[in-house]
Amino acid sequence: MAIDKDGAGGLDRKTADELLYRSLRSVYHFERGLVERFGLGYQEIYLLQLLRRRESARIGEIASALGAKVFSTTRLVQRLEVLGYVGKERDEGDRRGVSVRLLPAGGRLVGEIEAHNFGRIVGAASALSADEQSAFVLVARNLDRVLGVEDRVDLDPA
């Protein structure tokens, strides 16, 4: 099914709206399950996963990746610091800058979250055909492009 800006090619506006709603609803409830199970909000979980992918990140980099204000990001980091999941230190190159790193307890928690997610997805995907599983992986790999948020995703610290 090809999609063009006029809605021709097999995807009409009503279908597109319904698909997006169902996708957002599914992700929302998936994330709610994580909040209920692990006691952290979406931004907190995302921040821990982001830090797991690099040694440390500055507050400003984290704020950009989250699309949040520095003040809000600082408070988010403080909450995770109190819980023992992250540590802060002054940036050696710029004493005004603060770097955040994942502590062992945070690494263990992210590992638990990611293992839970993997088990949940693999278990549910096993009910799909091989073609449906391949289609899911293809959509997941390209979701940022489909939703037009590539520029936001690229802000993740590398």
C-alpha positions as CSV (number, residue, x, y, z in Angstrom):
1,M,0.0,0.0,0.0
2,A,1.6,3.3,-1.1
3,I,0.7,6.5,0.7
4,D,0.8,10.0,-0.9
5,K,-0.1,13.4,0.5
6,D,-3.6,13.4,-1.1
7,G,-4.4,10.1,0.7
8,A,-4.5,8.2,-2.6
9,G,-2.7,4.9,-2.9
10,G,-4.7,2.9,-0.4
11,L,-4.6,4.9,2.8
12,D,-7.5,7.3,3.3
13,R,-7.6,9.9,6.1
14,K,-10.0,8.1,8.3
15,T,-7.9,4.9,8.2
16,A,-4.7,6.8,8.9
17,D,-6.3,8.6,11.8
18,E,-7.6,5.3,13.2
19,L,-4.2,3.6,12.8
20,L,-2.4,6.4,14.5
21,Y,-4.9,6.4,17.4
22,R,-4.7,2.7,17.9
23,S,-0.9,2.9,17.8
24,L,-0.7,5.7,20.3
25,R,-3.3,3.9,22.5
26,S,-1.2,0.7,22.4
27,V,2.0,2.5,23.3
28,Y,0.3,4.4,26.0
29,H,-1.0,1.3,27.7
30,F,2.3,-0.5,27.2
31,E,4.0,2.3,29.0
32,R,1.3,2.4,31.7
33,G,2.1,-1.2,32.4
34,L,5.8,-0.3,32.9
35,V,4.9,2.6,35.3
36,E,2.7,0.2,37.3
37,R,5.3,-2.6,37.4
38,F,8.5,-0.5,38.0
39,G,7.1,2.6,39.7
40,L,8.8,5.1,37.3
41,G,7.3,7.4,34.8
42,Y,7.9,7.3,31.0
43,Q,10.5,10.1,31.1
44,E,12.4,8.5,33.9
45,I,12.5,5.1,32.1
46,Y,13.5,6.8,28.9
47,L,16.3,8.7,30.6
48,L,17.6,5.5,32.2
49,Q,17.6,3.8,28.8
50,L,19.3,6.7,27.2
51,L,22.1,6.7,29.8
52,R,22.5,2.9,29.4
53,R,23.6,3.6,25.8
54,R,26.5,5.9,26.8
55,E,28.8,6.5,29.6
56,S,27.3,9.9,30.6
57,A,25.4,12.8,29.3
58,R,25.2,16.5,30.2
59,I,21.9,17.9,31.5
60,G,21.5,20.0,28.3
61,E,21.9,16.9,26.1
62,I,19.4,15.0,28.1
63,A,16.9,18.0,28.0
64,S,17.3,18.1,24.2
65,A,16.8,14.3,23.9
66,L,13.6,14.5,26.0
67,G,12.4,17.7,24.4
68,A,12.1,19.2,27.8
69,K,13.3,22.4,29.6
70,V,16.6,22.2,31.5
71,F,14.9,23.0,34.7
72,S,12.4,20.1,34.3
73,T,15.3,17.8,33.3
74,T,17.3,18.8,36.4
75,R,14.3,17.9,38.6
76,L,13.9,14.6,36.8
77,V,17.6,13.7,37.3
78,Q,17.3,14.7,41.0
79,R,14.4,12.3,41.5
80,L,16.5,9.5,39.9
81,E,19.5,10.5,42.0
82,V,17.5,10.2,45.2
83,L,16.4,6.7,44.2
84,G,20.0,5.8,43.6
85,Y,19.7,5.1,39.9
86,V,21.9,8.0,38.6
87,G,24.8,10.0,39.8
88,K,25.8,13.6,38.9
89,E,29.2,15.2,38.7
90,R,30.6,18.5,37.5
91,D,31.9,18.4,34.0
92,E,35.7,18.6,34.1
93,G,35.9,20.6,30.9
94,D,33.2,23.1,32.0
95,R,32.7,23.5,35.7
96,R,29.2,24.9,35.1
97,G,28.1,21.8,33.3
98,V,26.8,18.7,35.1
99,S,27.2,15.2,33.7
100,V,24.8,12.4,34.6
101,R,25.8,8.8,34.7
102,L,23.9,5.6,35.3
103,L,24.7,3.9,38.7
104,P,24.8,0.1,39.1
105,A,21.3,0.1,40.6
106,G,20.0,2.1,37.6
107,G,21.7,-0.3,35.2
108,R,20.1,-3.3,36.9
109,L,16.7,-1.6,36.8
110,V,17.1,-0.9,33.1
111,G,18.1,-4.4,32.5
112,E,15.0,-5.7,34.3
113,I,12.8,-3.3,32.3
114,E,14.4,-4.3,28.9
115,A,14.1,-8.0,29.8
116,H,10.5,-7.5,30.7
117,N,9.8,-5.6,27.5
118,F,11.6,-8.2,25.4
119,G,9.7,-11.1,27.0
120,R,6.4,-9.4,26.6
121,I,7.0,-8.5,22.9
122,V,8.4,-11.9,21.9
123,G,5.6,-13.6,23.7
124,A,2.9,-11.6,22.0
125,A,4.6,-11.7,18.6
126,S,4.8,-15.4,18.7
127,A,1.0,-15.4,17.9
128,L,1.8,-13.5,14.6
129,S,2.8,-15.2,11.3
130,A,6.4,-14.8,10.1
131,D,5.2,-12.2,7.6
132,E,3.4,-10.2,10.3
133,Q,6.5,-10.4,12.6
134,S,8.7,-9.1,9.7
135,A,6.2,-6.3,9.1
136,F,6.2,-5.4,12.8
137,V,10.0,-5.2,12.8
138,L,10.0,-3.1,9.6
139,V,7.5,-0.6,11.0
140,A,9.3,-0.4,14.4
141,R,12.6,0.3,12.7
142,N,11.0,3.1,10.6
143,L,8.6,4.5,13.1
144,D,10.5,7.8,13.6
145,R,10.4,8.4,9.9
146,V,6.7,7.5,9.5
147,L,5.8,9.8,12.4
148,G,8.0,12.6,11.1
149,V,10.1,12.8,14.3
150,E,13.5,11.9,12.9
151,D,15.0,15.2,14.1
152,R,13.8,14.5,17.7
153,V,15.2,11.0,17.7
154,D,18.6,12.2,16.4
155,L,19.0,14.3,19.5
156,D,19.7,11.2,21.5
157,P,23.3,11.6,22.8
158,A,25.6,9.3,20.8
